[in-house]
Structures are given as structure tokens and as C-alpha cells.
């Protein structure tokens, strides 16, 4: 019998143009244990693209899951092999993205109508790697909107050996709604995910969709195995600063927002010197002070000041000096620039 996999209780959802390596590097200032994901990467981008640019990440980011989009078992299997070779912690198949471009490629949420295709992909990926192979999907799509439709999909893919089902608790409308609207308009149906866990207790079930706080995540985890937080991670990243103590019983790595910034400066300097635009490097930090009285000034510094000619990460220090009367202090070691190299 296959051993039940270790379940990470909390994760940050894969998000296109958001969860790149520099996002993940900053989030490791806030939480050492939360599972992080790459953006959704197509098999074509992985197999034919610039591998260092597409797949490169730092040991500092561990654990990281590689999310893959595609429908060809052979190509997906090769991606799974690469994930293991490069040191990723998991490989996840995207069966939830509703964008027209993804539909044109015949993958993403539309594959919920073809559970056998997903099952074949999972079988091939599991043969190719010892990593956990997991699936992220919706509760349904147009014409397959009943709980029973989702259950049929899950049962088919479970037979193939998927080691976790991450369920976005909304229908994906493949016609008539934009990807953004698909994250907001279809109503959340948490009860369907709860029911899946009740009726298939042997499966590992993770809930995703509409979760904005760690308290909400804890409440869901009373029913399911794990919880995934998406847009709230970019809207208010500071909520993850207590994730390690709340979900893992460990000491949180950072005490204040200011400390998180100071601890990250070496990383910012290193990657700016490597030619990465400062605006991209600091984008994950733009809402770090969400809800605080100085949040607007901070956002201006990260959206405008960093784009000025000759700007360096020191503009963040200037913003902090202007906004706060607090000395630089930290409990984390300075960022070691040797940790920023790509995996071999």
C-alpha cells in the first residue's frame, strides 16, 4: 500500500505574473514552512524555453512546487522528471485555469470534462518521478456543475494516483467570464469541498478560494486536510508572518514589517546588480503595509520611487526612515548571496 503523503497544511496558490522566484524569495522572509508554487508553466515553456529563466530557483525558496499546464502525458512526464532533477518538492497539474488562451491549448479547467485524459497524465507523471503528483481543479465547469460531476472527476483521477486534490471552490465559466471574473463572480461552494472530504476520507483534500486570513484558513482546516490562499497573499502578504507559529508550531522568522524589508535588502541589491529591474524585485512587497496608516506612502515608494533613474533598494530605507521611527533590527541572518544561484 502506498504511504499517505505528508500534507503541507498551508500553501500560497500559483498565480500568473505573481508567484515568480522573486515573489517566493520575499515570502520566505515571512514564512519558512508554507508551501509555495511557481506560476503555471506550460509544458512547451518548460521543455523548449530557457531553463534557467523558466525553472531556476534558489535553495532559499524551498519548499517549492512546480505547477504545469498541459494535456500530453509524455510531455508532462518529462516535466515531472525535470522537477525532480532541479529539486522541486512537488509537481502539480493545472486543471483549473479558465483563460481562453489556456482553453485554446486544450488544458486547464476544460480538462474536467475529460477525466481520463487527466488520469493518463497523472499515471505518466507518477512513473517519471518520486515527487508527489497533485492536481488543482475547480468544483466544476459549464455543463458539469453538480457535485456528482466533480466526484466523478476526482474518483477517476484518484484511481490514477493523484496524491492531493486542491479544489478551488468555484465553478469555472469557460464562456462569458474573464479569468479575473472567474475568481470572483461564481459563488463559493465550500460545502462541496467539505462533502468531498467526508465522502472520500482516504483522499488528501485541500481547499482554495476566497480565503483572506489565517483564522479563516484554520476554520476550513477543521474540515479538510489543507488550505491554499491566493490573492490575499498579494493583497496583504503580512498575514503570512504568523503562518509558521499558527500552522507549524514554530518560531515566526520575522517580528515586524520593517524587519522584513531590512532583512531582504541584500537580496534586492544582488539581483538588481544581475540586471533584474528593481520594480519587479519589490513588487511582492508593495502591499506589505496594507491596512497601516502609512500604506499609501509605502506603495508610492515602491511604484514610483523605484522607477527613478539610478534608483537602488536604498529607496526602501528612505521610505521607512520617513514613515517610521524604529531602529533596524532583526532575528534573521543577512541574506547570503551565494543562495541566489540557480539549481544545477
C-alpha positions as CSV (number, residue, x, y, z in Angstrom):
1,X,0.0,0.0,0.0
2,X,1.3,3.5,-0.9
3,X,2.1,5.5,2.2
4,X,-0.1,8.5,2.8
5,X,1.9,11.6,1.8
6,X,2.9,14.3,4.2
7,X,0.4,17.1,3.8
8,X,1.5,20.7,3.9
9,X,-1.3,22.4,5.8
10,X,-0.9,25.8,4.2
11,X,0.2,27.0,0.7
12,X,0.2,30.0,-1.5
13,X,-1.6,29.5,-4.8
14,X,0.2,29.6,-8.1
15,X,-0.6,32.9,-9.7
16,X,0.4,34.0,-13.2
17,X,2.8,37.0,-13.2
18,X,2.8,36.9,-9.4
19,X,4.5,33.8,-7.9
20,X,7.8,34.1,-9.7
21,X,11.1,33.4,-7.9
22,X,11.4,36.9,-6.5
23,X,7.9,36.7,-5.0
24,X,8.9,33.5,-3.4
25,X,12.2,34.8,-2.1
26,X,10.5,37.6,-0.3
27,X,7.8,35.3,1.1
28,X,10.5,33.2,2.7
29,X,11.2,36.3,4.9
30,X,7.7,35.9,6.2
31,X,7.3,32.1,6.4
32,X,9.8,29.4,6.2
33,X,7.4,26.5,6.0
34,X,4.4,27.4,3.9
35,X,4.4,25.6,0.5
36,X,5.0,28.0,-2.4
37,X,4.3,27.4,-6.1
38,X,5.7,28.6,-9.3
39,X,3.5,30.3,-11.8
40,X,1.6,27.9,-14.0
41,X,4.2,26.9,-16.7
42,X,3.2,25.2,-19.9
43,X,5.0,22.0,-21.0
44,X,6.2,23.9,-24.0
45,X,7.7,26.7,-21.9
46,X,9.4,24.1,-19.7
47,X,10.7,21.8,-22.4
48,X,11.6,24.4,-25.0
49,X,12.3,27.6,-23.1
50,X,15.3,29.0,-21.4
51,X,15.5,26.5,-18.5
52,X,17.4,28.8,-16.1
53,X,15.0,31.6,-16.7
54,X,11.8,29.5,-16.6
55,X,12.7,26.9,-13.9
56,X,15.5,28.5,-11.9
57,X,15.1,29.0,-8.2
58,X,17.1,29.3,-5.1
59,X,17.5,26.8,-2.2
60,X,16.3,29.7,0.0
61,X,12.8,29.3,-1.6
62,X,12.3,25.6,-0.5
63,X,9.8,24.1,-0.4
64,X,8.5,25.0,-3.9
65,X,6.0,23.1,-6.1
66,X,6.2,23.2,-9.9
67,X,2.8,23.8,-11.4
68,X,2.5,22.5,-15.0
69,X,-0.2,23.1,-17.7
70,X,-0.7,20.6,-20.5
71,X,-2.5,17.5,-21.6
72,X,0.2,15.4,-23.3
73,X,1.3,12.6,-20.9
74,X,4.7,12.2,-22.4
75,X,5.5,15.9,-22.2
76,X,4.1,16.1,-18.7
77,X,6.2,13.1,-17.6
78,X,9.3,14.8,-18.9
79,X,8.4,18.0,-16.9
80,X,8.0,15.8,-13.8
81,X,11.4,14.4,-14.3
82,X,12.9,17.9,-14.6
83,X,11.1,18.9,-11.4
84,X,12.8,16.2,-9.5
85,X,16.2,16.8,-11.1
86,X,16.0,20.5,-10.2
87,X,15.0,20.0,-6.6
88,X,11.3,20.9,-6.6
89,X,9.2,19.5,-3.8
90,X,6.2,18.6,-5.8
91,X,4.7,18.7,-9.3
92,X,1.1,19.9,-9.7
93,X,-1.1,19.6,-12.8
94,X,-3.3,22.6,-13.5
95,X,-6.9,21.6,-14.2
96,X,-8.4,24.9,-13.0
97,X,-7.3,27.8,-15.3
98,X,-10.3,29.1,-17.4
99,X,-8.5,31.6,-19.6
100,X,-9.2,31.5,-23.4
101,X,-5.5,31.1,-24.2
102,X,-5.3,28.0,-22.0
103,X,-8.5,26.6,-23.5
104,X,-7.0,27.0,-26.9
105,X,-4.2,24.8,-25.8
106,X,-6.6,22.2,-24.6
107,X,-5.6,22.2,-20.9
108,X,-6.6,23.8,-17.7
109,X,-10.2,23.8,-16.4
110,X,-11.6,22.4,-19.6
111,X,-9.9,19.0,-18.8
112,X,-12.5,18.5,-16.1
113,X,-14.7,17.3,-19.0
114,X,-12.0,14.7,-19.8
115,X,-11.1,13.0,-16.5
116,X,-9.5,10.1,-18.4
117,X,-7.0,12.5,-20.0
118,X,-6.1,13.8,-16.6
119,X,-5.8,10.3,-15.2
120,X,-3.4,9.3,-18.1
121,X,-1.3,12.3,-17.4
122,X,-1.1,11.5,-13.6
123,X,-0.1,7.9,-14.4
124,X,2.7,9.1,-16.7
125,X,3.9,11.7,-14.2
126,X,4.0,9.3,-11.3
127,X,6.0,6.8,-13.4
128,X,8.5,9.6,-14.1
129,X,9.1,10.9,-10.6
130,X,9.2,10.1,-7.0
131,X,7.8,13.5,-6.2
132,X,4.2,13.9,-5.1
133,X,2.0,14.4,-8.1
134,X,-1.0,16.5,-7.3
135,X,-3.9,18.1,-9.2
136,X,-5.5,21.6,-8.8
137,X,-9.0,21.8,-10.2
138,X,-12.4,23.6,-9.9
139,X,-15.6,22.2,-8.5
140,X,-17.0,22.2,-12.0
141,X,-17.3,23.8,-15.4
142,X,-20.1,24.8,-17.7
143,X,-22.4,21.8,-18.1
144,X,-20.7,19.9,-15.4
145,X,-21.8,21.8,-12.3
146,X,-23.2,19.2,-10.0
147,X,-21.3,17.8,-7.0
148,X,-21.6,14.4,-8.6
149,X,-19.8,15.7,-11.7
150,X,-16.8,16.7,-9.6
151,X,-16.9,13.5,-7.7
152,X,-16.8,11.5,-11.0
153,X,-13.7,13.5,-12.0
154,X,-12.0,13.1,-8.6
155,X,-12.7,9.3,-8.5
156,X,-11.2,8.8,-11.9
157,X,-8.1,10.8,-11.2
158,X,-7.7,9.2,-7.7
159,X,-7.5,5.8,-9.3
160,X,-4.5,7.1,-11.3
161,X,-2.7,8.0,-8.1
162,X,-3.0,11.8,-7.6
163,X,-1.6,12.5,-4.1
164,X,-3.6,15.6,-3.4
165,X,-6.7,17.3,-4.8
166,X,-6.6,21.1,-4.4
167,X,-10.1,22.3,-5.1
168,X,-11.0,25.8,-6.0
169,X,-14.5,26.0,-4.6
170,X,-16.0,27.9,-7.6
171,X,-17.3,26.8,-10.9
172,X,-15.2,27.9,-13.8
173,X,-17.3,29.6,-16.5
174,X,-15.4,28.8,-19.7
175,X,-17.7,31.1,-21.8
176,X,-18.6,34.7,-21.0
177,X,-16.3,35.4,-18.0
178,X,-12.8,36.7,-17.9
179,X,-10.2,34.9,-15.8
180,X,-10.5,37.7,-13.2
181,X,-14.3,37.4,-13.1
182,X,-13.9,33.6,-12.7
183,X,-12.1,34.3,-9.4
184,X,-14.9,36.5,-8.1
185,X,-18.3,36.0,-9.8
186,X,-19.2,32.3,-9.4
187,X,-20.3,31.7,-5.9
188,X,-18.1,29.9,-3.5
189,X,-19.3,26.4,-2.7
190,X,-17.3,25.3,0.3
191,X,-19.8,22.7,1.3
192,X,-19.0,20.7,-1.9
193,X,-15.3,20.5,-0.9
194,X,-16.3,19.6,2.7
195,X,-18.6,16.9,1.3
196,X,-15.8,15.5,-0.9
197,X,-13.6,15.1,2.2
198,X,-16.4,13.4,4.1
199,X,-17.3,11.0,1.3
200,X,-13.7,10.3,0.3
201,X,-11.9,10.4,3.7
202,X,-8.9,8.5,2.3
203,X,-8.1,11.3,-0.2
204,X,-6.0,14.3,0.7
205,X,-8.2,17.4,0.0
206,X,-7.1,21.0,0.0
207,X,-9.5,23.9,-0.2
208,X,-8.8,27.0,-2.2
209,X,-10.9,30.2,-2.9
210,X,-11.9,33.3,-1.1
211,X,-9.7,32.8,2.0
212,X,-8.3,36.1,3.3
213,X,-7.0,35.4,6.8
214,X,-5.2,32.7,8.7
215,X,-8.2,32.5,11.0
216,X,-10.4,31.6,8.0
217,X,-7.8,29.0,6.9
218,X,-7.8,27.4,10.4
219,X,-11.5,27.1,10.3
220,X,-11.5,25.4,7.0
221,X,-8.7,23.1,8.1
222,X,-11.1,21.7,10.8
223,X,-12.8,20.0,7.9
224,X,-10.2,19.5,5.2
225,X,-6.6,18.5,5.1
226,X,-5.0,21.7,3.9
227,X,-5.8,25.2,2.8
228,X,-4.5,27.3,-0.1
229,X,-4.5,31.1,-0.1
230,X,-4.4,33.0,-3.3
231,X,-4.9,36.7,-4.0
232,X,-4.9,37.6,-0.3
233,X,-1.2,36.8,-0.4
234,X,-0.6,39.7,-2.7
235,X,-3.2,42.0,-1.2
236,X,-1.8,41.6,2.3
237,X,1.3,39.5,2.5
238,X,1.9,40.3,6.2
239,X,-0.8,37.7,7.1
240,X,1.8,35.0,6.4
241,X,4.2,36.4,9.0
242,X,2.4,34.3,11.6
243,X,1.9,31.2,9.5
244,X,4.8,29.2,10.9
245,X,3.6,29.6,14.5
246,X,-0.1,29.1,13.7
247,X,0.3,26.1,11.4
248,X,3.6,24.5,12.3
249,X,4.1,25.5,16.0
250,X,7.5,27.1,15.1
251,X,9.0,30.5,15.8
252,X,8.0,33.0,13.1
253,X,11.1,34.3,11.2
254,X,10.3,38.0,11.3
255,X,8.9,40.3,14.0
256,X,7.9,43.4,12.1
257,X,7.2,44.6,8.6
258,X,10.2,46.9,8.8
259,X,12.5,44.0,9.8
260,X,11.3,42.0,6.7
261,X,12.3,44.9,4.5
262,X,15.8,45.3,6.0
263,X,16.4,41.6,6.0
264,X,15.6,41.5,2.3
265,X,17.9,44.3,1.1
266,X,20.9,42.2,0.3
267,X,18.7,40.1,-2.0
268,X,17.4,43.1,-3.8
269,X,20.9,44.6,-4.3
270,X,22.2,41.3,-5.6
271,X,19.5,40.8,-8.2
272,X,19.5,44.4,-9.3
273,X,23.2,44.0,-9.9
274,X,22.4,41.0,-12.0
275,X,20.2,43.1,-14.2
276,X,16.7,42.4,-12.8
277,X,14.5,45.5,-12.7
278,X,14.0,46.9,-9.3
279,X,10.3,47.4,-9.8
280,X,9.9,43.6,-10.4
281,X,12.0,42.7,-7.4
282,X,10.0,44.9,-5.0
283,X,6.5,44.2,-6.5
284,X,5.8,41.4,-3.9
285,X,6.4,44.0,-1.1
286,X,4.1,46.7,-2.4
287,X,1.2,45.8,-0.1
288,X,3.4,44.8,2.9
289,X,1.9,47.7,4.9
290,X,-1.8,47.1,3.9
291,X,-4.1,48.4,6.5
292,X,-1.5,50.6,8.1
293,X,-1.8,54.4,8.2
294,X,1.4,54.7,6.0
295,X,0.4,52.2,3.4
296,X,-0.2,54.7,0.7
297,X,3.2,56.4,1.1
298,X,4.9,53.0,1.1
299,X,3.1,51.9,-2.1
300,X,4.1,55.2,-3.8
301,X,7.8,54.5,-2.9
302,X,7.6,51.0,-4.4
303,X,5.6,52.0,-7.5
304,X,7.2,55.4,-8.3
305,X,10.4,56.0,-6.5
306,X,12.0,52.7,-7.6
307,X,11.5,53.7,-11.2
308,X,13.5,56.8,-11.0
309,X,16.8,56.8,-12.8
310,X,19.6,55.4,-10.7
311,X,17.2,54.1,-8.0
312,X,18.5,51.4,-5.8
313,X,17.0,49.3,-3.0
314,X,18.0,52.1,-0.6
315,X,14.9,54.0,-1.6
316,X,13.0,51.5,0.6
317,X,15.2,52.5,3.6
318,X,14.4,56.1,2.8
319,X,10.7,55.4,2.8
320,X,11.0,53.5,6.1
321,X,13.0,56.3,7.7
322,X,10.4,58.8,6.6
323,X,7.5,56.7,7.8
324,X,8.7,55.0,11.0
325,X,10.8,55.8,14.0
326,X,12.1,52.3,14.6
327,X,15.7,51.1,14.6
328,X,16.9,48.5,12.2
329,X,16.9,45.1,13.9
330,X,16.3,41.5,13.0
331,X,16.4,38.0,14.2
332,X,17.2,36.6,10.7
333,X,20.7,36.3,9.4
334,X,21.6,38.6,6.5
335,X,20.7,37.1,3.1
336,X,23.6,35.1,1.8
337,X,24.2,36.0,-1.8
338,X,25.5,32.5,-2.5
339,X,22.0,31.2,-2.0
340,X,20.7,33.0,-5.1
341,X,22.3,30.8,-7.7
342,X,20.1,28.6,-9.9
343,X,19.8,24.9,-9.2
344,X,22.5,22.9,-11.1
